[in-house]
């Protein structure tokens, strides 16, 4: 047996603190005390140590033989020993076991103790000393404090992040939500406290956050997953997200960043680049068209004046004059379209003024009646509208394009095109051009506003109608959007500000007629 423990036993024997030699639990006690991480000790009535284990000696900063027979204030500075000695005094006065959490400096280190002390009595019941067991809580408390601090920093970091953040744990039933930040709440549609502890499958619209295939691929490879996904969200439409999956222990950390605005800006930049190319093309085309168009308009005016002077039956003359008037109207409209195309490609501001939207729609219908009515039934579903802030010529160009596209999407006959107008939110009105045609596939739906993109056969489409229409509506402060289902039909929706929300000083209206 080591020397220090023999010395300790000798002192204990003198105080009868331990059972006499030969009892089996004496050796057990010594073995447990020596291997305990807690300080185990006994003292006599004067406060001198009669036994101490290695852990207790380490806390005091001395060897066991240096401690036995000495008091605390002889081993450490008196101010450090004061709390311990006071607790000893309270135990001896109480004559029973007491527990205490203590904070004190011991051997130059600040320690947090959980201390248990009780009295020792001889066989005849006389008080002969005290025993103590002290557990150093400093490391545990520092660890708990560090954990609380780290958790606070973590929550502060993810709470202040502009990304949606989730901590998920894989279980037999599926992925369980353990934690989410404020931005993640909007994706799930509920508060964090309502979602935490629930399965992600309880939020079907948010399945894209951690789909099983992506999770399986992540755990099988161990590599972080970083990819872009497109998702339709209730009330928000199509959104683009950057999703990143990483491991946090046996859990999954998912970061979801909304990159919709970035993707739309990139699309806008590509559109602007192509519109610049269109501008160069339009300048040359406009020059080539305007000269012969001027001859056509002039000659049509001359023919019109001459017809009025010719001797003809009245019905024949009226019919001829009407045909010439329609030809002049078409020529003037061609001139205005070329002019607007030039302005659009140069980035000129779009002139706007109060416009009766129903008049513009009727003019547009008149211009495309032959193409539309030969293939579909046209239904007007007009609501009562205020005037809108717009440009009559350019709006007619937009609606003519939408109506022609709707007609071309129809089977040979039997389809339906519905024009619906309503006040949208008090400050805007909405026009819907809805058809029951073939619809647009999802991959094409993403590109229909790209210049030169078309699904029509060669010679039937340039791929410029919708991009130009989109740019016209945007320049007027409105929005042009589309929804489509293959085999069921397509709806184009035009939102325009009312005239009360005028944003430019309006010039005089341009006429659609010559």
Backbone torsions as a table, in degrees:
resi	resn	phi	psi	omega
1	UNK	NA	137.1	-177.4
2	UNK	-58.0	153.4	-175.1
3	UNK	-62.3	-41.8	-175.5
4	UNK	-63.5	-34.9	-180.0
5	UNK	-74.2	-33.4	176.2
6	UNK	-62.3	-43.5	178.9
7	UNK	-60.5	-43.1	179.4
8	UNK	-63.6	-40.9	-179.4
9	UNK	-64.4	-39.3	-178.6
10	UNK	-60.2	-42.5	179.5
11	UNK	-66.9	-41.3	179.4
12	UNK	-62.6	-39.2	-180.0
13	UNK	-61.7	-37.4	-179.9
14	UNK	-65.9	-30.3	-179.7
15	UNK	-95.2	1.7	-177.6
16	UNK	55.6	32.1	-179.4
17	UNK	-76.3	-29.7	179.4
18	UNK	-107.4	156.9	175.9
19	UNK	-59.8	154.0	-179.9
20	UNK	-63.1	155.5	179.9
21	UNK	-55.9	148.8	176.6
22	UNK	102.9	-24.0	176.9
23	UNK	-77.0	134.2	-171.9
24	UNK	-63.0	-32.1	-175.1
25	UNK	-81.8	-4.6	173.8
26	UNK	-64.9	-50.0	179.0
27	UNK	-65.0	-34.9	178.0
28	UNK	-62.9	-43.4	178.9
29	UNK	-60.6	-46.9	-178.6
30	UNK	-63.3	-39.0	179.5
31	UNK	-65.0	-47.1	-179.7
32	UNK	-64.8	-41.9	-178.7
33	UNK	-63.5	-41.4	-176.0
34	UNK	-68.4	-30.7	-176.5
35	UNK	-100.8	3.9	178.9
36	UNK	-77.8	141.2	174.7
37	UNK	-76.1	-13.0	178.8
38	UNK	-88.1	156.2	174.1
39	UNK	-76.8	126.4	177.6
40	UNK	-122.6	127.7	-175.0
41	UNK	-154.7	165.0	169.8
42	UNK	-134.1	152.8	178.2
43	UNK	-135.0	155.8	174.2
44	UNK	-87.7	-175.4	-175.7
45	UNK	-67.1	-20.3	178.5
46	UNK	-89.1	0.9	178.5
47	UNK	87.7	9.5	178.9
48	UNK	-83.3	139.5	179.6
49	UNK	-69.6	127.2	174.9
50	UNK	-107.7	-15.2	174.2
51	UNK	-159.3	142.9	173.2
52	UNK	-156.2	140.9	179.4
53	UNK	-88.7	177.5	-175.0
54	UNK	-64.5	-38.1	-179.8
55	UNK	-63.3	-43.1	178.7
56	UNK	-63.9	-40.2	178.3
57	UNK	-63.5	-38.1	179.1
58	UNK	-63.7	-41.9	179.6
59	UNK	-63.4	-36.0	179.9
60	UNK	-79.3	-16.9	177.0
61	UNK	82.8	23.8	-179.6
62	UNK	-136.1	165.5	171.4
63	UNK	-75.6	159.0	-177.8
64	UNK	-57.7	-45.2	-176.7
65	UNK	-67.6	-23.1	176.9
66	UNK	-76.7	-19.3	-175.3
67	UNK	-93.7	-42.3	-175.0
68	UNK	-58.2	131.4	-179.7
69	UNK	87.8	0.7	-178.9
70	UNK	-117.6	157.8	177.3
71	UNK	-92.6	167.0	-179.5
72	UNK	-61.6	-41.5	-176.6
73	UNK	-73.2	-7.5	173.8
74	UNK	-91.8	-15.0	-176.1
75	UNK	-103.3	-32.6	178.5
76	UNK	-131.8	162.0	178.7
77	UNK	-52.6	142.9	-176.8
78	UNK	-53.6	-38.6	-178.7
79	UNK	-66.1	-27.0	177.1
80	UNK	-78.3	-31.2	-176.5
81	UNK	-84.5	-9.6	-171.3
82	UNK	-60.2	-46.9	-177.2
83	UNK	-64.3	-40.2	-180.0
84	UNK	-64.2	-44.5	-178.5
85	UNK	-67.3	-34.7	177.7
86	UNK	-66.9	-40.5	178.2
87	UNK	-64.8	-39.5	176.4
88	UNK	-57.9	-45.4	-178.5
89	UNK	-61.0	-42.2	-179.8
90	UNK	-63.8	-38.8	179.8
91	UNK	-64.9	-45.3	-179.1
92	UNK	-65.2	-37.2	178.0
93	UNK	-69.2	-38.0	-178.5
94	UNK	-74.8	-32.0	179.7
95	UNK	70.3	25.1	-179.6
96	UNK	-151.9	178.6	-177.9
97	UNK	-76.5	133.0	176.2
98	UNK	-126.3	152.0	178.3
99	UNK	-121.9	147.7	-179.8
100	UNK	-157.5	143.8	168.9
101	UNK	-100.1	124.1	-172.6
102	UNK	-125.8	145.5	173.1
103	UNK	-121.7	118.8	-177.2
104	UNK	-155.4	160.7	173.9
105	UNK	-88.2	134.5	-179.5
106	UNK	-140.1	121.3	-178.6
107	UNK	55.3	39.8	175.7
108	UNK	82.1	1.0	-179.1
109	UNK	-120.0	140.5	176.4
110	UNK	-79.1	125.3	-177.0
111	UNK	-128.9	149.1	174.0
112	UNK	-110.2	120.9	-175.0
113	UNK	-112.6	147.9	160.5
114	UNK	-113.2	109.9	-170.0
115	UNK	-113.8	134.8	174.3
116	UNK	-120.6	125.3	-179.6
117	UNK	-134.6	146.5	177.7
118	UNK	-148.4	171.0	-175.7
119	UNK	-91.5	153.0	174.0
120	UNK	-109.6	136.2	179.9
121	UNK	-125.8	151.5	175.7
122	UNK	-78.2	177.7	-177.8
123	UNK	-62.1	-28.0	179.1
124	UNK	-91.1	8.8	174.0
125	UNK	90.7	4.3	179.8
126	UNK	-76.9	140.0	178.1
127	UNK	-70.7	122.4	-176.3
128	UNK	-122.7	-7.2	-179.4
129	UNK	164.9	-159.0	179.6
130	UNK	-145.0	159.3	174.4
131	UNK	-120.1	160.3	179.0
132	UNK	-150.5	147.8	171.6
133	UNK	-129.9	122.8	-177.7
134	UNK	-125.5	127.4	179.1
135	UNK	-107.2	126.7	178.8
136	UNK	-78.8	113.0	-179.6
137	UNK	-94.9	1.4	-172.4
138	UNK	-58.1	-49.7	-178.2
139	UNK	-63.2	-44.1	179.4
140	UNK	-61.6	-45.3	-178.6
141	UNK	-67.2	-38.6	177.1
142	UNK	-64.0	-38.8	177.5
143	UNK	-64.9	-42.3	179.0
144	UNK	-65.3	-40.3	178.8
145	UNK	-65.5	-41.5	177.8
146	UNK	-63.6	-39.2	178.6
147	UNK	-65.0	-44.0	178.0
148	UNK	-62.4	-40.5	179.4
149	UNK	-65.1	-43.3	178.9
150	UNK	-64.5	-40.5	178.2
151	UNK	-63.8	-40.4	179.1
152	UNK	-64.7	-43.0	178.4
153	UNK	-64.7	-39.7	178.8
154	UNK	-62.0	-47.9	-179.5
155	UNK	-64.9	-36.7	178.1
156	UNK	-65.6	-41.2	-178.2
157	UNK	-66.9	-50.5	-177.4
158	UNK	-73.4	-29.1	178.2
159	UNK	-68.6	-34.4	179.9
160	UNK	-86.7	-4.9	-179.5
161	UNK	-71.6	145.8	176.1
162	UNK	-81.6	-8.0	178.4
163	UNK	-90.5	155.1	170.8
164	UNK	-80.5	133.6	-175.0
165	UNK	-129.4	133.4	-179.2
166	UNK	-131.5	143.3	165.4
167	UNK	-113.1	121.7	-176.4
168	UNK	-123.4	150.4	176.0
169	UNK	-126.0	129.1	179.5
170	UNK	-75.2	128.6	176.8
171	UNK	-131.9	175.3	-179.2
172	UNK	-59.2	-39.6	-177.3
173	UNK	-76.4	-19.4	-177.0
174	UNK	143.1	-162.4	-178.7
175	UNK	-86.5	124.0	-179.7
176	UNK	-100.8	135.3	-179.0
177	UNK	-81.2	117.4	178.6
178	UNK	-97.1	-37.4	-177.9
179	UNK	-155.4	146.9	173.1
180	UNK	-150.7	154.3	-179.8
181	UNK	-97.2	-175.5	-173.7
182	UNK	-61.6	-43.1	-177.9
183	UNK	-68.0	-26.2	177.0
184	UNK	-71.7	-26.6	179.9
185	UNK	-59.1	-39.4	-177.5
186	UNK	-66.5	-30.3	178.1
187	UNK	-72.1	-38.0	179.9
188	UNK	-82.4	-23.8	-179.8
189	UNK	82.2	23.7	178.3
190	UNK	-156.5	169.4	179.3
191	UNK	-73.6	157.8	-176.9
192	UNK	-58.6	-43.0	-176.8
193	UNK	-65.7	-21.9	178.3
194	UNK	-84.1	-18.7	-176.9
195	UNK	-101.5	-33.8	-176.1
196	UNK	-63.9	130.7	-176.7
197	UNK	96.4	-11.3	-180.0
198	UNK	-96.9	160.7	176.8
199	UNK	-77.0	143.8	178.7
200	UNK	-63.4	-27.9	179.8
201	UNK	-65.6	-14.2	176.4
202	UNK	-75.2	-5.9	178.3
203	UNK	-121.8	78.2	-171.4
204	UNK	-56.2	-37.3	-177.9
205	UNK	-68.8	-13.6	-178.5
206	UNK	-106.0	16.8	-178.2
207	UNK	-61.7	-24.8	-178.2
208	UNK	-66.9	-15.3	-178.0
209	UNK	-63.5	-42.7	-180.0
210	UNK	-148.8	71.6	179.4
211	UNK	-65.6	147.5	-177.5
212	UNK	-53.2	-40.1	-177.8
213	UNK	-62.8	-42.6	180.0
214	UNK	-67.5	-39.2	178.9
215	UNK	-65.4	-43.3	179.1
216	UNK	-62.5	-42.2	179.5
217	UNK	-64.3	-37.6	-179.8
218	UNK	-65.4	-50.2	-177.0
219	UNK	-69.3	-28.8	-179.6
220	UNK	-75.4	-31.8	-178.9
221	UNK	-98.6	-28.0	-176.9
222	UNK	76.1	4.3	-178.6
223	UNK	-96.1	140.0	176.5
224	UNK	-57.3	137.9	179.1
225	UNK	-99.7	125.1	-179.5
226	UNK	-136.1	109.9	-177.3
227	UNK	-149.8	162.8	179.2
228	UNK	-102.0	136.0	-179.9
229	UNK	-129.8	152.9	177.2
230	UNK	-113.4	134.2	-174.8
231	UNK	-141.8	138.6	171.4
232	UNK	-88.5	120.3	179.9
233	UNK	-109.1	139.6	178.9
234	UNK	-57.1	124.1	176.7
235	UNK	80.1	-7.3	-177.9
236	UNK	-119.4	-10.0	179.7
237	UNK	73.6	-155.5	-176.9
238	UNK	-79.4	130.7	179.7
239	UNK	-130.6	149.1	176.6
240	UNK	-105.7	133.0	-178.3
241	UNK	-130.1	145.5	170.6
242	UNK	-102.7	117.5	-174.4
243	UNK	-112.0	130.7	179.4
244	UNK	-127.2	129.9	179.2
245	UNK	-113.7	128.8	177.1
246	UNK	-138.3	157.5	-179.9
247	UNK	-89.9	138.5	170.3
248	UNK	-128.7	93.4	-173.0
249	UNK	64.1	-126.9	177.8
250	UNK	-96.6	13.6	178.9
251	UNK	-109.4	173.3	-177.4
252	UNK	-118.5	125.4	174.8
253	UNK	-100.6	123.5	-177.4
254	UNK	-118.9	124.0	175.4
255	UNK	-110.8	127.5	-178.9
256	UNK	-122.9	117.5	-179.2
257	UNK	-111.3	129.0	177.5
258	UNK	-79.5	113.0	-178.7
259	UNK	-111.6	21.1	-177.5
260	UNK	-59.1	-47.9	-178.1
261	UNK	-61.2	-39.1	178.7
262	UNK	-63.7	-44.3	-179.6
263	UNK	-66.2	-39.3	178.4
264	UNK	-65.7	-37.4	177.9
265	UNK	-65.6	-40.4	177.7
266	UNK	-63.7	-41.2	178.1
267	UNK	-64.3	-39.7	178.2
268	UNK	-63.2	-40.0	179.1
269	UNK	-64.0	-43.5	178.1
270	UNK	-62.6	-39.6	179.1
271	UNK	-63.7	-43.4	-179.8
272	UNK	-62.9	-38.7	178.4
273	UNK	-63.2	-41.1	-179.7
274	UNK	-72.6	-35.4	178.1
275	UNK	-64.3	-32.3	176.0
276	UNK	-63.1	-39.2	176.9
277	UNK	-66.0	-39.4	178.0
278	UNK	-61.7	-37.9	-179.1
279	UNK	-59.8	-43.5	178.6
280	UNK	-63.8	-40.3	178.5
281	UNK	-67.5	-43.1	-176.5
282	UNK	-64.3	-35.7	-178.9
283	UNK	-61.1	-44.2	178.9
284	UNK	-69.8	-43.4	-179.3
285	UNK	-63.7	-43.2	-178.7
286	UNK	-60.6	-40.8	179.8
287	UNK	-63.2	-42.2	-178.5
288	UNK	-70.4	-33.1	-177.1
289	UNK	-82.2	-37.9	-172.5
290	UNK	-63.0	-37.4	-179.1
291	UNK	-64.8	-54.2	177.2
292	UNK	-65.8	-28.8	179.5
293	UNK	-66.1	-33.9	177.4
294	UNK	-66.3	-39.5	176.8
295	UNK	-63.0	-44.1	-179.4
296	UNK	-60.3	-47.5	-178.2
297	UNK	-63.2	-42.9	-179.6
298	UNK	-64.0	-45.1	-179.0
299	UNK	-67.0	-35.9	177.2
300	UNK	-65.2	-35.7	175.9
301	UNK	-64.9	-41.3	178.3
302	UNK	-63.8	-45.3	180.0
303	UNK	-60.7	-40.2	-178.8
304	UNK	-62.4	-43.3	-179.7
305	UNK	-68.4	-37.2	179.9
306	UNK	-69.4	-37.2	180.0
307	UNK	-61.5	-34.5	-179.6
308	UNK	-65.6	-23.7	-177.0
309	UNK	-95.5	-15.7	-179.2
310	UNK	-73.3	146.9	175.6
311	UNK	-81.9	106.1	-179.6
312	UNK	-140.3	153.4	172.5
313	UNK	-56.7	145.1	-173.7
314	UNK	-59.2	-40.4	-178.5
315	UNK	-66.7	-37.7	178.3
316	UNK	-67.4	-44.9	-179.7
317	UNK	-60.6	-43.7	-179.4
318	UNK	-62.1	-41.1	-178.8
319	UNK	-65.6	-41.8	179.2
320	UNK	-66.7	-43.6	179.4
321	UNK	-63.2	-37.0	178.7
322	UNK	-66.2	-40.0	179.0
323	UNK	-64.5	-41.9	179.6
324	UNK	-66.2	-40.3	179.2
325	UNK	-62.2	-40.9	178.1
326	UNK	-66.0	-37.1	178.2
327	UNK	-65.2	-41.7	178.5
328	UNK	-65.4	-37.4	177.2
329	UNK	-61.9	-43.7	179.1
330	UNK	-64.8	-39.5	179.0
331	UNK	-64.4	-42.5	179.2
332	UNK	-64.6	-39.0	179.5
333	UNK	-65.8	-38.4	176.2
334	UNK	-60.7	-40.5	179.6
335	UNK	-63.6	-42.7	-178.4
336	UNK	-69.3	-35.0	178.5
337	UNK	-66.1	-44.0	177.4
338	UNK	-62.3	-40.1	179.4
339	UNK	-63.5	-43.5	180.0
340	UNK	-68.1	-33.9	177.7
341	UNK	-65.1	-40.3	176.7
342	UNK	-63.0	-45.0	-179.4
343	UNK	-63.6	-41.1	-178.3
344	UNK	-64.8	-44.2	-177.9
345	UNK	-70.3	-29.2	178.1
346	UNK	-81.2	-11.2	-177.8
347	UNK	82.4	17.4	178.2
348	UNK	-63.9	145.7	176.6
349	UNK	-63.6	141.3	-179.7
350	UNK	-82.5	124.2	178.1
351	UNK	-71.2	141.2	-178.6
352	UNK	-136.7	153.8	-179.0
353	UNK	-160.4	165.7	178.1
354	UNK	-62.1	130.7	-175.2
355	UNK	-131.6	138.8	171.0
356	UNK	-82.6	108.4	-172.8
357	UNK	-65.4	-35.2	-179.5
358	UNK	-67.0	-34.9	175.1
359	UNK	-64.3	-41.9	177.9
360	UNK	-62.1	-42.4	179.5
361	UNK	-64.2	-41.9	179.7
362	UNK	-65.3	-39.9	176.0
363	UNK	-61.4	-43.2	179.7
364	UNK	-62.6	-42.7	178.9
365	UNK	-61.8	-41.6	-179.5
366	UNK	-60.7	-38.7	-176.6
367	UNK	-71.9	-26.3	-176.1
368	UNK	-118.2	16.5	-174.5
369	UNK	-55.6	-41.8	-177.4
370	UNK	-61.0	-44.8	-177.9
371	UNK	-71.7	-36.2	-175.3
372	UNK	-78.9	-52.0	-172.3
373	UNK	-69.5	-19.0	178.4
374	UNK	-77.5	-13.1	-175.1
375	UNK	-124.7	-16.1	-175.3
376	UNK	-154.8	159.7	173.9
377	UNK	-87.1	126.2	-179.3
378	UNK	-95.0	123.9	-179.3
379	UNK	-117.2	126.8	176.2
380	UNK	-97.2	126.2	176.7
381	UNK	-127.0	75.7	-173.7
382	UNK	-91.3	135.6	170.8
383	UNK	-100.5	174.1	178.0
384	UNK	-79.6	121.9	-173.2
385	UNK	-122.3	145.9	165.9
386	UNK	-78.3	169.9	174.4
387	UNK	-67.3	149.9	178.6
388	UNK	-107.4	160.3	175.9
389	UNK	-89.6	113.3	-176.1
390	UNK	-167.4	-162.0	179.8
391	UNK	-132.7	116.9	-171.2
392	UNK	-59.2	-43.8	-178.0
393	UNK	-64.8	-47.6	-177.1
394	UNK	-70.4	-34.9	175.8
395	UNK	-65.4	-39.0	176.7
396	UNK	-62.5	-38.9	177.3
397	UNK	-60.0	-41.6	179.5
398	UNK	-64.3	-50.6	-175.0
399	UNK	-70.7	-32.5	173.4
400	UNK	-60.1	-44.7	-179.9
401	UNK	-62.6	-43.8	-179.5
402	UNK	-66.2	-39.5	179.9
403	UNK	-67.5	-42.2	178.8
404	UNK	-64.1	-42.9	178.1
405	UNK	-61.0	-40.8	178.9
406	UNK	-62.7	-42.8	-179.4
407	UNK	-65.3	-40.0	-178.3
408	UNK	-71.0	-18.7	178.7
409	UNK	-82.4	-7.4	-176.0
410	UNK	-83.4	158.0	165.4
411	UNK	-66.5	-178.9	-174.9
412	UNK	-54.6	-44.6	176.0
413	UNK	-152.0	161.2	171.2
414	UNK	104.1	-1.7	179.3
415	UNK	-84.4	-177.4	-178.9
416	UNK	-138.7	134.3	173.4
417	UNK	-119.8	123.8	-177.1
418	UNK	-116.4	125.9	173.9
419	UNK	-100.1	117.1	-176.5
420	UNK	-123.0	130.3	178.1
421	UNK	-125.2	140.2	179.6
422	UNK	-153.0	158.1	167.1
423	UNK	-76.3	129.7	-172.8
424	UNK	-89.1	-60.1	-176.6
425	UNK	-140.2	27.1	179.0
426	UNK	89.9	-37.3	-178.8
427	UNK	-105.4	-7.5	-178.9
428	UNK	-140.5	160.3	173.2
429	UNK	-120.5	157.6	-178.5
430	UNK	-125.5	138.4	173.4
431	UNK	-119.6	124.7	177.6
432	UNK	-110.2	130.6	172.5
433	UNK	-111.0	102.4	-172.0
434	UNK	-113.8	129.3	178.8
435	UNK	-122.2	163.6	177.8
436	UNK	-110.1	36.9	-175.7
437	UNK	-83.9	-152.4	-172.1
438	UNK	-76.9	-16.3	-178.8
439	UNK	79.9	173.8	-177.1
440	UNK	-123.4	133.0	-179.3
441	UNK	-68.1	151.9	-177.9
442	UNK	-56.3	-39.3	-178.3
443	UNK	-67.8	-31.9	177.6
444	UNK	-81.4	-28.8	-178.3
445	UNK	-61.2	-31.6	-179.5
446	UNK	-72.3	-14.9	-172.0
447	UNK	-117.6	2.7	-171.1
448	UNK	-66.0	-20.1	178.6
449	UNK	-95.3	7.3	175.3
450	UNK	-81.1	132.0	177.2
451	UNK	-58.9	138.9	176.4
452	UNK	73.2	1.7	175.8
453	UNK	-87.1	125.9	179.3
454	UNK	-149.8	149.4	175.4
455	UNK	-107.1	2.5	-179.1
456	UNK	-79.2	155.7	177.3
457	UNK	-61.4	159.0	179.3
458	UNK	-57.3	134.9	179.4
459	UNK	92.8	-12.1	-178.5
460	UNK	-105.2	-14.8	-178.5
461	UNK	-154.8	144.6	-180.0
462	UNK	-101.3	-16.0	-175.5
463	UNK	79.1	17.0	-179.2
464	UNK	-110.4	-19.1	-174.0
465	UNK	-58.9	-53.3	-177.6
466	UNK	-70.5	-42.2	176.7
467	UNK	-58.7	-42.2	179.4
468	UNK	-67.5	-40.5	178.0
469	UNK	-62.0	-43.0	179.3
470	UNK	-60.3	-41.7	-178.6
471	UNK	-70.0	-36.4	177.8
472	UNK	-61.9	-49.6	-178.4
473	UNK	-64.1	-41.5	178.9
474	UNK	-62.0	-43.3	-179.3
475	UNK	-65.8	-24.8	177.5
476	UNK	-85.9	4.3	178.9
477	UNK	84.8	16.8	-178.4
478	UNK	-111.2	-166.6	-179.8
479	UNK	-137.8	142.9	173.9
480	UNK	-123.9	119.5	-178.6
481	UNK	-132.2	168.9	-176.1
482	UNK	-143.8	144.5	170.7
483	UNK	-131.2	141.3	-177.8
484	UNK	-153.4	145.6	174.5
485	UNK	-129.7	124.4	-178.5
486	UNK	-59.0	129.2	179.1
487	UNK	86.3	-9.0	-178.7
488	UNK	-116.6	-34.3	177.7
489	UNK	138.0	-178.5	-174.5
490	UNK	-135.9	145.0	175.7
491	UNK	-127.1	120.1	170.4
492	UNK	-98.0	134.2	-175.8
493	UNK	-122.1	123.0	180.0
494	UNK	-112.1	121.7	175.6
495	UNK	-107.1	129.5	-179.2
496	UNK	-132.5	144.4	177.2
497	UNK	-72.0	147.1	176.7
498	UNK	-73.6	163.6	-177.3
499	UNK	-63.5	-23.7	179.2
500	UNK	-65.4	-22.4	-179.3
501	UNK	-101.6	39.8	-178.7
502	UNK	-56.0	133.1	-179.7
503	UNK	-116.3	-2.6	174.0
504	UNK	-136.9	157.8	175.5
505	UNK	-76.4	117.0	-168.0
506	UNK	-79.4	132.1	169.9
507	UNK	-78.4	179.7	178.4
508	UNK	-66.9	144.9	-179.0
509	UNK	-61.1	142.9	173.8
510	UNK	-89.1	138.5	-178.3
511	UNK	-83.6	146.5	173.4
512	UNK	-84.3	-14.6	-178.8
513	UNK	-106.6	154.5	175.3
514	UNK	-86.3	NA	NA
